[in-house]
Amino acid sequence: GVVVSLIMHPVFTIKTRMQLQLAAPVASPAANGSAQELAHLVPMAQRDNYASGLVAARRIIREEGIVSLYRGIGPSLLLVSHGAVQFLGYEHLKSFFGRLNSLSSLSDGAPRETKLTGGQLTASAIGSKVVATLATYPYQVVRSI
């Protein structure tokens, strides 16, 4: 998770910059002049238009430094914990259901193998996802700001 975040974050930074770049004004009758009005907010000389992702990467590194490609990576790294929390919760719930099954088999008098049912596995999966989401949701909110 962390390695993927470190590799992919610059790609997402470049993608976001390219999505936010201002396009040249396009005159269309459906726009009612709104495209023309928006295009004049930032003069063409001051726009950060990139021809491609590679051009954007080179320019960002040259003008802002390589560190700027990793701006905002903190919340992304915190979200890596979501999978760990979910896995831990899943294993704990499976263990809980296994102990519960063991106790019920002892009450019959004869111990037997305690396999988890499909319902117990489903409950473990759903419960672990809910716990992981509740634990990491604040990070997702911070990341989206």
N, C-alpha and C positions, 0 to 999 in steps of 0.2 A: 503494500500500500504506500509506504513512504517513498520508496524508489520510484514508483509510478508517478506519484505527485511531483517529485523533483524533476522527472523527465518531461512530464506533460504540462506542467504549469506555464513554462515559456510559450508553448504552442497555444494555450488558451489565452494568454496575455496578448499575443500577436493577433489571434482571431478576434478578440474583443476590440482591439485598436482598429482593425480593418473594418469591423462592423460599424464602428462609431465614426469613421471618417466621413466627411461631408462630400457629397457628390456635386458635380457641376449642376447649375440650374437647368431644369427641364421645363420647358413651356408646354403645358397641355391644357386643353379647355376644361378638363375635369378638375384641375387643381384650383381653378378660380384665382390664380395669382399667388396662392400660398407657397408654392415651391419657389417662385421668384422672390417673395418676401423673405423666406428662410435662407435662401442662398446669399443674400446680401448681409446677413448677420456677421459673417466672418469672410473677410476678403480672400480671394483665391491665393494670394501670396502667403497667407498665414495658415492655410489648411495643411493638415498632415495627411495628404493622400499618398498611399503606397500602391505601387504597381503590382506587387505580389507579396507573398508571405516572406520570401527570402529578402526582398528589398526592405520590407518592414523590419525584419530582424537585424539586418546590417545597420540600418539607420538608427534604430532604438539603441543598439549597443554602442554605436559611434557617438551619438548625441547624449545619451543618458547613462551609459555604462551597463555592463552585463547584469548588475544587481537589479536594475529596473525590470528585467524579465521575470524576476521572482517577487516583485512587489505584491503583497497580499497573500503570500503563501501560508502564513500562520494558521488562519482558519481551515485551510485545506488540510494541513497536517493534523490538526485536531480532529477533523472528521475521519481520519484513518482509524481512530479509536472505535468507530461505530461497529466495524466488523469484529474487532476483538471483544467488545462488550456483548455483541450478539452471540458469538461462539461460546463465550464463557457462560452466558445465561442458558444457552441451549444444553450445554453439558451438565450444568447444575440441575436443570429441570428434568433431564433424562435420568440423572442419578436419583432425584427425589422420587420419580415414578417407579424406578427400579426398587428402591427401599420400600415404597408403599406396596408394591406387588409382593415383595419378600415377606412383609408382615402379614399380608392377607393369606399367603400360602402356609405360613406357620399356624395360623388360626384353624386351618383345616386339619392340622395334626401331622401331615406328611409334607416335608419341604419338597418343593419342585422347582424346576428352572423358571425363572421369572423373565419372560420375554416381554418387551414393551409392545403394546397394541398400536395399531395405526392411529387411533384417536389420541393416545398418549404422545406419540411422536409428533402429531400435528399440533397438539396443545403446547408441546415444548418449543416447536418452531414458531408458532404464533406468539407465545409468551416472550420468547427471547427477542423477537423482532420489536415487540411493543416496548420492552424494557430498554433496548438499545436506542430506539427512536426517542423515547422520553429522556434518556440520558444525554443524547447528542443533539437534540433539536435546538437548544440555545446556540450551539456552535453554527448550525445551519442558518439561523437568523442573523447572526453576526457576519457570517460569510456573505450573505446576500446584500448587506448594507454597503 
